[in-house]
Amino acid sequence: MPNLLIGDSHCKWMNINNCEELLCGAGSAKGLNNKNSISNYHNIILEKINDPTISYETLIFMFGGVDMDFCYFHKLLQNPELNLYDFIDPVINNYVNFIVENFSHKQVIVLSVGLPTLSDEHLKQGLLNEHINSLEDKNIEEIKYSLDNILLPDIYSRTYNTIVMNFHLKDVIEKKNIPNIRFLDVTSFTYDETKTRIKDEFFTSYDHHNYDRNHVIRELIHGAL
């Protein structure tokens, strides 16, 4: 039986052995548990996996990048005093509950969230991604104005936030104590402990994607299957 990789655009060109891909472009982790989301990814994923004509050996979920790289800033623009945990807790709970409620009887791997790759200089422009903002029902012109009137977190703070996100995502999954639902760290190898951000070789600076790390992520996934 094939495996199935389900994720946002960060999962493109992963080329995992014997694995189909369900691309949920600009999809947030939090939105997966919303049956009425603009993207409709909740229903699309369920329809794909519940198709009686095919069975999948392992489901691999790769979400959270949109939440940490975009949705967090949408909330921050609304409330500059936003507490990180007030943001990540609902994201993680919605994400994990979606998986547990629908796929607790299947083999599931939940991948960690990648570290931010946009430099401080390119962050504002990167946050104006039209596809993501449209799915989050955000007005581009309003975001442009707000971005010009707020001090945004630097790359080091954003990196720290993602590390915290992954720590709590792993913790919530493990506390569910469902042996067939596992967390897999595919992020730590990209972290530069001296610079306290992503390693230079993976630091695109102008794009929130980095596919140069795919070959290592692919091997980590192969080892977990």
C-alpha positions in Angstrom: 0.0 0.0 0.0 1.2 3.5 -0.7 1.8 6.2 1.9 0.1 9.6 1.7 1.9 12.9 2.4 -0.6 15.7 3.3 0.6 19.2 3.7 1.0 22.8 2.7 3.4 24.0 0.0 6.4 23.1 2.1 5.8 19.4 1.3 6.2 19.9 -2.5 9.0 17.9 -4.3 9.6 15.7 -1.3 9.7 12.5 -3.5 9.1 10.0 -0.7 9.3 6.4 -1.8 5.9 4.8 -2.5 4.1 7.9 -1.4 1.2 9.9 -2.9 0.9 13.6 -2.2 -2.2 15.7 -1.3 -1.1 19.3 -1.6 -3.1 21.8 0.5 -1.6 25.0 -0.6 -1.7 27.8 1.9 -3.4 25.5 4.4 -3.1 26.2 8.1 -2.9 23.5 10.8 -5.6 25.3 12.8 -8.0 25.4 9.9 -7.9 21.6 9.4 -10.5 21.1 12.1 -12.9 23.6 10.6 -15.5 21.9 8.3 -16.5 25.3 6.9 -13.1 26.8 6.2 -12.6 28.8 3.0 -10.1 26.3 1.7 -12.3 23.3 2.5 -9.2 21.3 3.3 -10.9 19.5 6.2 -13.4 17.9 3.8 -10.9 17.4 1.0 -8.6 15.4 3.3 -11.3 13.3 4.7 -12.7 12.5 1.3 -9.3 11.5 0.0 -8.4 9.2 2.9 -11.9 7.7 3.2 -12.0 6.8 -0.5 -13.0 3.1 -0.4 -11.0 2.3 -3.6 -7.6 2.9 -2.0 -5.9 2.3 1.4 -2.8 4.1 2.7 -0.1 2.5 4.8 0.9 5.7 6.7 -0.5 9.2 6.7 2.2 11.9 6.9 1.0 15.4 8.0 3.1 18.5 7.3 1.3 21.6 8.5 2.1 24.5 10.7 4.3 26.6 8.5 1.4 28.8 7.4 0.4 29.3 11.0 3.8 30.3 12.3 4.9 32.3 9.2 1.7 34.1 8.5 -1.3 33.5 10.8 0.7 34.5 13.8 1.4 37.8 12.3 -2.2 38.3 11.4 -3.0 38.0 15.1 0.0 40.1 16.1 -1.2 43.0 13.8 -4.5 42.9 15.7 -2.9 42.6 19.1 0.8 43.7 19.4 0.8 42.3 23.0 -0.2 38.8 21.8 1.2 36.0 24.0 2.8 33.3 21.9 1.0 30.5 23.9 -2.4 32.1 23.3 -1.7 31.7 19.6 0.0 28.2 19.4 -2.2 26.4 21.9 -5.4 26.6 19.7 -3.4 25.9 16.6 -1.9 22.7 18.1 -5.2 21.6 19.7 -7.2 22.0 16.5 -4.5 20.2 14.5 -4.0 17.3 16.8 -7.7 16.9 17.5 -8.4 16.7 13.8 -5.9 13.9 13.4 -7.0 12.0 16.5 -10.7 12.3 15.9 -10.5 11.1 12.3 -7.4 8.9 12.0 -6.7 7.3 15.4 -7.1 3.9 13.8 -4.5 4.6 11.2 -0.7 4.9 11.2 0.1 8.6 11.3 3.3 10.6 11.4 3.1 14.3 12.2 6.1 16.3 11.0 7.6 19.2 12.9 7.3 22.7 11.6 10.3 24.2 9.6 12.3 27.1 10.9 11.6 30.5 9.3 13.6 31.4 6.2 12.6 35.0 5.5 15.1 37.5 6.5 14.0 40.6 8.5 14.5 42.7 5.3 12.2 40.5 3.3 9.6 39.7 6.0 7.1 42.4 5.2 7.0 41.6 1.5 6.7 37.9 2.3 3.7 38.5 4.6 1.8 39.9 1.6 1.3 36.4 0.0 -2.0 36.8 -1.7 -3.0 33.1 -1.7 -2.5 32.7 2.0 -4.1 36.0 2.9 -7.2 35.2 0.8 -7.7 31.8 2.5 -7.4 33.6 5.8 -9.9 36.2 4.6 -7.5 39.0 5.0 -7.4 42.3 3.1 -4.0 42.9 1.5 -4.2 46.7 1.7 -5.1 46.6 5.4 -2.2 44.3 6.1 0.2 46.6 4.1 -0.9 49.5 6.3 -0.6 47.6 9.5 2.8 46.2 8.6 4.1 49.8 8.2 3.0 50.6 11.8 4.3 47.8 13.9 7.7 46.4 15.0 7.9 42.8 13.7 9.8 40.0 15.5 13.3 39.5 14.1 14.6 36.2 12.7 15.9 35.1 16.1 12.5 35.6 17.8 10.7 33.9 15.0 13.0 31.0 15.2 12.5 30.7 18.9 8.7 30.8 18.4 8.9 27.9 16.0 11.1 25.9 18.3 8.5 26.4 21.1 5.7 25.4 18.7 7.5 22.1 17.9 8.2 21.4 21.5 4.5 21.8 22.4 3.3 20.0 19.3 5.4 17.0 20.3 4.2 17.1 23.9 0.5 17.2 23.0 0.9 14.3 20.6 2.8 12.2 23.1 0.3 12.9 25.9 -2.5 11.6 23.7 -0.7 8.2 24.2 -1.8 6.8 20.9 1.0 4.5 19.7 0.2 4.7 16.0 0.2 8.6 16.0 3.8 9.7 16.2 5.7 13.1 16.1 8.8 13.2 13.8 11.4 16.0 14.2 12.5 17.1 10.7 13.7 20.5 11.8 16.5 20.3 14.3 19.1 19.4 11.6 18.6 22.9 10.1 19.2 24.8 13.3 22.5 26.7 13.8 23.1 26.7 17.5 25.8 29.5 17.2 23.6 31.8 15.1 20.4 30.7 16.8 18.5 30.6 13.5 18.4 28.4 10.5 21.7 27.4 9.0 23.1 29.6 6.2 22.7 26.7 3.7 18.9 26.7 4.2 18.4 30.4 4.8 16.8 31.6 1.5 16.1 35.1 3.1 13.6 36.1 0.4 11.3 33.0 0.2 9.4 31.3 3.1 10.0 28.0 1.4 13.3 26.1 1.3 13.4 22.9 -0.7 17.1 22.4 -0.3 16.4 20.6 3.0 14.0 18.1 1.3 16.6 15.4 0.7 17.4 15.2 4.5 13.7 15.4 5.4 13.0 12.6 2.9 15.5 10.3 4.5 14.2 11.0 8.0 10.7 10.1 6.8 12.0 6.9 5.1 13.7 6.0 8.4 10.4 6.4 10.3 8.2 4.4 7.9 
